[in-house]
Amino acid sequence: GKIWFRLVTDRILSSAKFSLASNSTFVENQPLLHRHRDRIEILPFAVDAGRKKMEEAPIVLSLGRLVPYKGFDILLRAWRLLLDQKKIWEHRLVIAGDGPERRRLNLLTQNLGIEGSVEFCGNVDESKKSSLLSSARLFVAPSLTEAETFGISILEAMAAGLPVVVSDLPTGVRELARGGASGAIVKPGDIQSLANAIGDLLGKGDALSKIGQNNAQFASENFSLNSMRARYAAILSKFDK
């Protein structure tokens, strides 16, 4: 951020008894936070795991605010490559969310000639989001920068039993990706690699479902509401002395 912001944040962190962060990877890779790591406690997010899986639809889903760092333009260009290579068969790309990039992304979709296989849902409520997560085959989060400090939507997709394709970022995204075990992990902004990852996963058949099941188990074991409560209680008891 701006110099004044870093200075103010550094002063706040210096005066705090302790601070909370969502993941250790981000703390270790951010110099400002790293200097204060002895007084930073990790409190992971929690999601509703174990959603009932609906009948699967030929949907590749992406979800998030339509802002530059989310990399939706990269995803659209990768989708064009997949169409050219005939790797996605009858699949549609569904992007849920809204933001300042909406108009530009719509125009890019038209310029790429892919509007027939891409749907922009706009903002969705929790019910619609749950329905999309429960019926999609694959989730893609093509974020470009460390502004994606964790990736709640990625975790929600994993909890819903979806394989995920994510960018290799030195944040909580890397922890969720587990070296690619969550589906695939690609270089940020690499259109060809993103297209290859999506195409390869969609061609895995039953193995794709197994990846999704493993993701749901990982989310349930590590990011449940009960585990978050227990961790929070442990942090408070540690400092309430």
LUMVEXKE-113358 format. One record per atom (N, C-alpha, C): x, y, z; residue in three letters. Coordinates in steps of 0.02 Angstrom, whole numbers, padded with zeros to 5 digits, always signed. Layout:
N
XYZALA...
***
This chain:
241
+00041-00060+00000GLY+00000+00000+00000GLY+00043+00063+00000GLY+00011+00120+00010LYS+00046+00183+00012LYS+00092+00186+00074LYS+00143+00228+00070ILE+00191+00233+00125ILE+00157+00252+00189ILE+00111+00302+00185TRP+00078+00325+00247TRP+00037+00268+00277TRP+00007+00226+00234PHE-00034+00170+00259PHE+00010+00119+00294PHE+00069+00106+00266ARG+00114+00057+00297ARG+00139+00083+00364ARG+00153+00148+00368LEU+00177+00177+00430LEU+00123+00174+00485LEU+00062+00191+00467VAL+00007+00189+00515VAL-00005+00117+00537VAL-00007+00071+00489THR-00019+00001+00506THR+00036-00027+00550THR+00098-00009+00535ASP+00154-00032+00576ASP+00147-00008+00648ASP+00125+00054+00657ARG+00116+00081+00724ARG+00060+00044+00761ARG+00007+00030+00726ILE-00049-00006+00757ILE-00028-00076+00778ILE+00007-00111+00733LEU+00031-00178+00748LEU+00079-00178+00807LEU+00120-00126+00811SER+00169-00120+00866SER+00136-00111+00933SER+00079-00077+00933SER+00046-00062+00997SER-00005-00115+01017SER-00023-00159+00972ALA-00074-00210+00986ALA-00046-00265+01032ALA-00088-00289+01076LYS-00068-00346+01118LYS-00059-00408+01075LYS-00105-00418+01030PHE-00097-00469+00979PHE-00142-00452+00920PHE-00127-00480+00862SER-00167-00469+00802SER-00186-00536+00772SER-00240-00536+00734LEU-00265-00597+00703LEU-00252-00595+00628LEU-00231-00651+00601ALA-00223-00659+00529ALA-00256-00725+00508ALA-00278-00728+00445SER-00315-00787+00423SER-00270-00846+00405SER-00205-00832+00391ASN-00161-00888+00371ASN-00088-00869+00380ASN-00048-00918+00393SER+00023-00907+00407SER+00063-00890+00345SER+00043-00916+00287THR+00080-00903+00225THR+00083-00828+00210THR+00026-00795+00218PHE+00023-00723+00204PHE+00067-00685+00254PHE+00065-00705+00317VAL+00106-00672+00368VAL+00180-00678+00351VAL+00202-00737+00332GLU+00272-00750+00318GLU+00296-00713+00256GLU+00251-00699+00209ASN+00271-00669+00146ASN+00258-00594+00141ASN+00232-00564+00194GLN+00221-00492+00196GLN+00269-00461+00247GLN+00319-00424+00224PRO+00369-00396+00270PRO+00339-00357+00328PRO+00287-00319+00315LEU+00256-00279+00368LEU+00228-00324+00423LEU+00197-00379+00404LEU+00170-00426+00454LEU+00224-00470+00484LEU+00273-00488+00443HIS+00326-00532+00466HIS+00363-00503+00525HIS+00372-00437+00526ARG+00408-00405+00581ARG+00370-00413+00647ARG+00306-00425+00644HIS+00265-00429+00705HIS+00239-00500+00716HIS+00269-00550+00682ARG+00240-00617+00683ARG+00237-00648+00753ARG+00280-00626+00799ASP+00279-00655+00867ASP+00214-00637+00904ASP+00180-00585+00880ARG+00117-00565+00913ARG+00058-00569+00865ARG+00066-00610+00814ILE+00010-00622+00768ILE-00014-00694+00777ILE-00078-00702+00789GLU-00108-00767+00798GLU-00149-00785+00736GLU-00148-00848+00716ILE-00184-00870+00657ILE-00253-00894+00677ILE-00303-00863+00649LEU-00373-00882+00659LEU-00404-00896+00591LEU-00406-00960+00570PRO-00432-00977+00504PRO-00506-00959+00498PRO-00527-00947+00436PHE-00598-00936+00423PHE-00636-01001+00431PHE-00701-00996+00434ALA-00744-01055+00438ALA-00797-01052+00385ALA-00816-01110+00358VAL-00868-01113+00307VAL-00916-01170+00325VAL-00973-01167+00294ASP-01023-01220+00302ASP-01005-01278+00256ASP-00975-01329+00285ALA-00953-01387+00245ALA-01009-01438+00239ALA-01001-01482+00191GLY-01048-01537+00184GLY-01113-01519+00151GLY-01114-01472+00103ARG-01175-01458+00066ARG-01197-01519+00027ARG-01262-01527+00022LYS-01288-01583-00017LYS-01275-01570-00091LYS-01244-01619-00123LYS-01226-01612-00193LYS-01288-01622-00237LYS-01302-01574-00279MET-01359-01579-00325MET-01336-01616-00388MET-01383-01628-00433GLU-01366-01659-00496GLU-01317-01614-00533GLU-01261-01643-00553GLU-01208-01603-00583GLU-01228-01576-00651GLU-01210-01513-00663ALA-01223-01481-00728ALA-01156-01466-00761ALA-01155-01458-00827PRO-01092-01444-00863PRO-01073-01370-00855PRO-01057-01353-00792ILE-01041-01283-00776ILE-00971-01278-00746ILE-00932-01231-00771VAL-00870-01211-00739VAL-00886-01144-00706VAL-00876-01140-00640LEU-00898-01083-00601LEU-00840-01041-00576LEU-00850-00975-00577SER-00805-00929-00545SER-00847-00878-00507SER-00823-00857-00450LEU-00864-00815-00406LEU-00820-00762-00374LEU-00843-00700-00376GLY-00805-00647-00342GLY-00823-00578-00369GLY-00797-00528-00335ARG-00808-00459-00356ARG-00770-00447-00421ARG-00802-00413-00467LEU-00772-00401-00533LEU-00725-00341-00529LEU-00664-00356-00506VAL-00612-00306-00499VAL-00549-00334-00533VAL-00501-00291-00552PRO-00444-00314-00591PRO-00405-00372-00561PRO-00391-00371-00495TYR-00347-00422-00468TYR-00377-00492-00468TYR-00442-00497-00480LYS-00475-00563-00482LYS-00458-00602-00545LYS-00434-00567-00597GLY-00411-00602-00657GLY-00464-00632-00701GLY-00524-00606-00700PHE-00577-00634-00741PHE-00563-00626-00816PHE-00527-00574-00834ASP-00509-00566-00905ASP-00463-00622-00928ASP-00419-00645-00884ILE-00375-00702-00900ILE-00417-00765-00909ILE-00467-00773-00867LEU-00511-00832-00872LEU-00549-00831-00938LEU-00574-00773-00958LEU-00611-00769-01021LEU-00566-00786-01080LEU-00505-00763-01079ARG-00458-00778-01134ARG-00440-00853-01134ARG-00434-00882-01075ALA-00421-00953-01071ALA-00481-00993-01097ALA-00541-00969-01084TRP-00601-01002-01109TRP-00603-01001-01185TRP-00580-00946-01215ARG-00577-00942-01287ARG-00530-00996-01315ARG-00473-01005-01282LEU-00426-01057-01303LEU-00457-01126-01299LEU-00494-01138-01245LEU-00526-01203-01236LEU-00578-01216-01290LEU-00615-01165-01308LEU-00663-01172-01362LEU-00628-01188-01428LEU-00572-01154-01441ASP-00534-01166-01502ASP-00508-01238-01504ASP-00488-01263-01445GLN-00459-01330-01441GLN-00512-01384-01433GLN-00576-01362-01428LYS-00632-01409-01420LYS-00622-01454-01359LYS-00599-01423-01303LYS-00586-01462-01243LYS-00642-01457-01191LYS-00691-01414-01203ILE-00741-01404-01151ILE-00810-01429-01172ILE-00815-01458-01230TRP-00877-01489-01253TRP-00937-01445-01241TRP-00985-01470-01201GLU-01047-01433-01191GLU-01045-01386-01131GLU-00988-01377-01099HIS-00984-01338-01038HIS-00996-01263-01049HIS-01024-01231-00997ARG-01032-01159-00995ARG-00989-01131-00939ARG-00965-01071-00949LEU-00929-01034-00897LEU-00978-00986-00864LEU-00987-00994-00798VAL-01032-00950-00761VAL-00991-00909-00712VAL-00997-00843-00717ILE-00962-00797-00673ILE-01014-00760-00631ILE-01011-00771-00565ALA-01058-00739-00519ALA-01023-00684-00481ALA-01054-00626-00478GLY-01025-00569-00444GLY-01033-00506-00486GLY-01020-00449-00456ASP-01026-00386-00492ASP-00970-00339-00469ASP-00962-00285-00506GLY-00909-00238-00488GLY-00892-00193-00546GLY-00842-00150-00537PRO-00825-00099-00587PRO-00799-00128-00653PRO-00779-00191-00654GLU-00753-00221-00716GLU-00808-00252-00759GLU-00870-00250-00735ARG-00925-00286-00770ARG-00930-00266-00844ARG-00931-00202-00858ARG-00939-00179-00927ARG-00880-00201-00970ARG-00820-00192-00945ARG-00760-00211-00983ARG-00759-00286-00997ARG-00779-00326-00948LEU-00779-00399-00957LEU-00833-00421-01006LEU-00890-00387-01004ASN-00942-00402-01054ASN-00918-00387-01124ASN-00883-00330-01132LEU-00857-00311-01197LEU-00804-00360-01221LEU-00761-00381-01175LEU-00709-00430-01192LEU-00741-00496-01215LEU-00794-00516-01180THR-00829-00578-01198THR-00855-00574-01270THR-00883-00516-01287GLN-00908-00506-01355GLN-00851-00506-01406GLN-00797-00471-01390ASN-00740-00467-01436ASN-00708-00535-01448ASN-00710-00577-01397LEU-00681-00644-01403LEU-00729-00692-01438LEU-00792-00671-01446GLY-00841-00713-01479GLY-00863-00773-01438GLY-00866-00765-01372ILE-00882-00822-01329ILE-00946-00810-01288ILE-00984-00757-01307GLU-01043-00741-01267GLU-01094-00797-01264GLU-01093-00843-01313GLY-01140-00898-01314GLY-01126-00951-01261GLY-01065-00951-01233SER-01048-01002-01184SER-01027-00973-01117SER-01039-00907-01108VAL-01020-00873-01046VAL-01082-00838-01018VAL-01092-00846-00953GLU-01149-00813-00920GLU-01124-00772-00861GLU-01143-00708-00859PHE-01129-00666-00801PHE-01193-00662-00760PHE-01190-00686-00698CYS-01249-00689-00655CYS-01261-00625-00616CYS-01210-00582-00610GLY-01215-00525-00566GLY-01212-00548-00494GLY-01230-00504-00448ASN-01230-00523-00377ASN-01282-00578-00365ASN-01264-00627-00324VAL-01310-00681-00308VAL-01319-00685-00232VAL-01378-00704-00210ASP-01389-00712-00138ASP-01362-00780-00117ASP-01366-00794-00052GLU-01336-00856-00026GLU-01369-00918-00055GLU-01435-00914-00067SER-01471-00971-00094SER-01447-00987-00165SER-01441-00935-00206LYS-01418-00945-00275LYS-01345-00968-00276LYS-01305-00939-00233LYS-01234-00959-00230LYS-01228-01033-00211LYS-01267-01053-00161SER-01266-01123-00140SER-01287-01169-00197SER-01337-01148-00235SER-01361-01188-00291SER-01307-01195-00344SER-01272-01140-00359LEU-01219-01143-00409LEU-01161-01188-00386LEU-01142-01181-00324LEU-01087-01221-00298LEU-01105-01295-00296LEU-01168-01309-00284SER-01190-01379-00277SER-01199-01414-00344SER-01203-01376-00398SER-01216-01407-00463SER-01159-01402-00513SER-01109-01359-00498ALA-01053-01351-00545ALA-01007-01412-00545ALA-00967-01418-00596ARG-00918-01472-00600ARG-00849-01450-00576ARG-00834-01386-00584LEU-00766-01361-00571LEU-00770-01288-00552LEU-00726-01267-00507PHE-00722-01197-00486PHE-00654-01169-00505PHE-00654-01107-00531VAL-00591-01076-00552VAL-00584-01008-00519VAL-00526-00995-00489ALA-00511-00930-00458ALA-00444-00906-00487ALA-00447-00865-00540PRO-00386-00845-00576PRO-00353-00782-00549PRO-00355-00771-00484SER-00329-00708-00455SER-00257-00695-00475SER-00240-00631-00479LEU-00175-00612-00506LEU-00125-00587-00454LEU-00148-00561-00398THR-00102-00529-00351THR-00116-00551-00279THR-00072-00529-00235GLU-00079-00546-00164GLU-00136-00509-00131GLU-00172-00468-00169ALA-00234-00439-00143ALA-00283-00494-00125ALA-00274-00552-00157GLU-00313-00612-00139GLU-00278-00644-00080GLU-00291-00618-00020THR-00254-00640+00039THR-00273-00709+00064THR-00333-00731+00047PHE-00354-00798+00069PHE-00395-00834+00015PHE-00453-00808-00002GLY-00494-00841-00052GLY-00553-00877-00021GLY-00598-00840+00010ILE-00657-00870+00041ILE-00698-00910-00010ILE-00706-00882-00070SER-00746-00917-00120SER-00714-00985-00139SER-00648-00988-00138ILE-00613-01051-00152ILE-00630-01102-00098ILE-00627-01080-00036LEU-00643-01124+00020LEU-00716-01147+00017LEU-00761-01101+00000GLU-00832-01119-00006GLU-00841-01172-00060GLU-00806-01164-00116ALA-00811-01213-00170ALA-00785-01281-00147ALA-00729-01281-00111MET-00701-01344-00087MET-00749-01378-00038MET-00780-01337+00006ALA-00827-01364+00054ALA-00887-01395+00020ALA-00904-01369-00039ALA-00960-01396-00078ALA-00941-01457-00119ALA-00878-01478-00112GLY-00856-01538-00148GLY-00834-01527-00219GLY-00810-01466-00233LEU-00786-01450-00301LEU-00710-01453-00305LEU-00683-01480-00359PRO-00612-01470-00375PRO-00603-01396-00391PRO-00544-01369-00377VAL-00532-01298-00390VAL-00467-01288-00428VAL-00468-01239-00473VAL-00407-01217-00508VAL-00392-01148-00481VAL-00332-01139-00454VAL-00314-01076-00423VAL-00245-01053-00447VAL-00231-00989-00435SER-00165-00961-00450SER-00117-00973-00393SER-00054-00980-00410ASP-00002-00992-00359ASP+00018-00925-00328ASP-00015-00908-00274LEU-00002-00845-00239LEU+00024-00859-00169LEU+00072-00818-00144PRO+00100-00829-00078PRO+00054-00805-00022PRO-00006-00830-00023THR-00058-00811+00026THR-00094-00874+00048THR-00152-00865+00079GLY-00192-00923+00099GLY-00213-00966+00040GLY-00214-00938-00020VAL-00231-00976-00080VAL-00185-01036-00087VAL-00121-01025-00073ARG-00071-01079-00080ARG-00085-01134-00029ARG-00107-01116+00030GLU-00123-01166+00081GLU-00183-01207+00060GLU-00233-01175+00031LEU-00292-01211+00008LEU-00275-01257-00051LEU-00230-01235-00094ALA-00212-01274-00154ALA-00176-01338-00138ALA-00139-01339-00083ARG-00103-01399-00061ARG-00061-01429-00118ARG-00023-01385-00150GLY+00021-01408-00202GLY-00013-01433-00264GLY-00077-01415-00272GLY-00115-01437-00330GLY-00161-01495-00315GLY-00159-01522-00254ALA-00202-01578-00235ALA-00275-01559-00236ALA-00289-01494-00231SER-00359-01470-00231SER-00388-01469-00302SER-00347-01482-00352GLY-00369-01481-00421GLY-00310-01464-00466GLY-00294-01400-00468ALA-00235-01378-00506ALA-00214-01309-00481ALA-00149-01295-00487ILE-00122-01230-00467ILE-00079-01206-00525ILE-00090-01143-00547VAL-00057-01118-00607VAL-00025-01050-00592VAL+00020-01032-00635LYS+00054-00967-00629LYS+00003-00911-00641LYS+00002-00860-00598PRO-00046-00805-00607PRO-00039-00771-00675PRO-00094-00762-00710GLY-00093-00727-00773GLY-00073-00769-00833GLY-00058-00832-00824ASP-00037-00876-00879ASP-00099-00906-00912ASP-00120-00877-00967ILE-00182-00897-01001ILE-00179-00970-01024ILE-00123-00989-01055GLN-00118-01056-01082GLN-00119-01109-01026GLN-00082-01095-00972SER-00081-01143-00917SER-00149-01150-00884SER-00185-01094-00879LEU-00252-01096-00850LEU-00298-01137-00895LEU-00295-01126-00959ALA-00336-01164-01006ALA-00320-01239-01002ALA-00256-01255-01000ASN-00235-01325-00996ASN-00261-01358-00932ASN-00256-01322-00877ALA-00278-01350-00812ALA-00353-01365-00813ALA-00392-01317-00839ILE-00465-01327-00841ILE-00482-01386-00887ILE-00453-01386-00947GLY-00467-01440-00994GLY-00447-01508-00968GLY-00388-01512-00937ASP-00364-01577-00911ASP-00410-01603-00856ASP-00431-01559-00811LEU-00474-01580-00756LEU-00542-01603-00780LEU-00571-01566-00827LEU-00636-01586-00853LEU-00634-01653-00889LEU-00575-01674-00910GLY-00568-01738-00943GLY-00552-01796-00896GLY-00552-01784-00831LYS-00533-01836-00784LYS-00590-01883-00763LYS-00651-01866-00780GLY-00707-01911-00764GLY-00716-01922-00690GLY-00717-01986-00669ASP-00729-02004-00599ASP-00675-01975-00553ASP-00615-01968-00579ALA-00560-01942-00537ALA-00575-01870-00516ALA-00613-01834-00556LEU-00630-01765-00539LEU-00674-01764-00477LEU-00722-01810-00473SER-00765-01815-00414SER-00726-01832-00352SER-00677-01874-00359LYS-00635-01893-00302LYS-00597-01834-00274LYS-00571-01792-00318ILE-00536-01731-00297ILE-00584-01687-00257ILE-00645-01680-00282GLY-00695-01639-00248GLY-00712-01667-00179GLY-00718-01732-00174GLN-00731-01764-00109GLN-00675-01751-00060GLN-00614-01755-00083ASN-00556-01742-00040ASN-00555-01669-00017ASN-00575-01623-00062ASN-00579-01553-00043ASN-00631-01541+00011ASN-00688-01574+00005ALA-00741-01566+00055ALA-00718-01592+00123ALA-00682-01647+00122GLN-00656-01675+00185GLN-00604-01628+00216GLN-00560-01601+00174PHE-00509-01554+00198PHE-00542-01492+00229PHE-00593-01465+00196ALA-00627-01406+00222ALA-00662-01422+00288ALA-00693-01480+00292SER-00729-01499+00353SER-00682-01508+00411SER-00623-01536+00399GLU-00576-01551+00453GLU-00538-01489+00476GLU-00529-01441+00432ASN-00485-01384+00448ASN-00519-01316+00453ASN-00580-01311+00427PHE-00613-01245+00425PHE-00686-01248+00447PHE-00700-01290+00496SER-00767-01293+00523SER-00778-01237+00574SER-00841-01222+00588LEU-00856-01171+00637LEU-00832-01192+00707LEU-00837-01257+00722ASN-00814-01281+00787ASN-00739-01272+00796ASN-00701-01285+00743SER-00628-01277+00748SER-00610-01204+00754SER-00648-01160+00722MET-00635-01089+00727MET-00649-01065+00798MET-00704-01088+00827ARG-00721-01069+00896ARG-00668-01092+00945ARG-00645-01154+00936ALA-00595-01181+00981ALA-00530-01142+00976ALA-00511-01124+00916ARG-00450-01086+00905ARG-00456-01016+00936ARG-00513-00985+00927TYR-00524-00918+00955TYR-00521-00920+01031TYR-00552-00971+01061ALA-00551-00978+01134ALA-00480-00987+01159ALA-00440-01026+01123ALA-00371-01038+01143ALA-00330-00974+01140ALA-00342-00934+01087ILE-00307-00870+01081ILE-00325-00823+01139ILE-00389-00817+01153LEU-00411-00772+01206LEU-00385-00793+01274LEU-00385-00858+01288SER-00361-00882+01352SER-00286-00871+01359SER-00251-00875+01304LYS-00178-00865+01304LYS-00160-00794+01324LYS-00200-00746+01300PHE-00184-00675+01312PHE-00223-00645+01370PHE-00268-00682+01398ASP-00307-00656+01454ASP-00275-00678+01519ASP-00213-00660+01528LYS-00175-00680+01587LYS-00140-00620+01617LYS
***
